[in-house]
Amino acid sequence: MELSLPATLTHAHATVQLKQWEKQLAGLGSEPLRVNCSALRHFDSAVLALLLELARRARARGSVLQLHAVPQRLHDLASVYDLEPIWQ
């Protein structure tokens, strides 16, 4: 399954985004959950909370979270919180 992050993902958008994905996530099997980050331009730490939730849901189904086209700023933010392992 592949999801795509929007261009803007801040605290104001994260809950809405997760709700938009609920149907897709309900159908998640054991295949990897891939998240395309190529559109992501404006974000805050809420994106990390969203990714942690996606990783938790993937693990609950015996799967993994895989991120693609991760912006350097997101790598840097994840490093600050020591969270890069959530997608490695």
N, C-alpha and C positions, 0 to 999 in steps of 0.2 A: 504494500500500500504506500502511496506517496501523497504527502500533503505539501502545500507551498505556503510559506510565510508571506504575509503582505508586506508592502513597502514600509508601512508604519505599524509598529507594535509596541505600544506603551501600556502603562497600567490601565489607562482608560479603555484600551482595546483588547487586552489579553483574555478577559472573561468572555467577551463577546466572541472572540475567535474560537475559543475552546467550545463554546456552545454550538457554533456553526459546524464544527467537526464532529459533534457527538454521534451522528448517524454513521459516519464513516468509521469512527473509532469502535463503535459497537460491533462492526463486522471484521475487526482486526483478528486475524488468526495468528499463527505462529511465524508467519513471514515477517521479515524486517519491516519496521516502520521507518520509511524514508521521509525526510523533511528537506525540501528544497528551500534554501535561504537566499537564493540569488536576487530576489526582489527587495530584500530587507535593506532599508536605508536609514530610517529613523526609529530608534528603539531605546529602551531603558532596561533596567534590571528585571522588569516584568517578563521579558522574553526568556530569561533564565528560569523563572518560575514555571512558565508554560512548557519549556523543554523538559524540566524535571518531571512535570506531570505526565508528559508524553512518554518519557523514559519509564516511569512507574507503571503506566498502563501497558507498555510493551513487555516489560519484565513479567507482569502478572499473567501474560499470555504465553510466556516462554519465548519471547522474542527480544529483539534489540532495537535501539534507536540509532539510525544512521542519518547524519546531516551531510548535505551537499552544498557546495558553493558558499561556505561560511565566510562572512566578511571578517577581515582582520580585527575590526573593532569588537565583534562578538567574541572572537578568540581571546582578545585582551580582557574583556569584561569577565568572561568565564574564568580566566586565570586569576583575576583579583579575588574571586570567591572560591577558588580551587575547585571549579566545577567542570573543567574540560573533560574529565573522565566519563561524564554522563553520555558522551557520544563516541567514545573511543573504544 
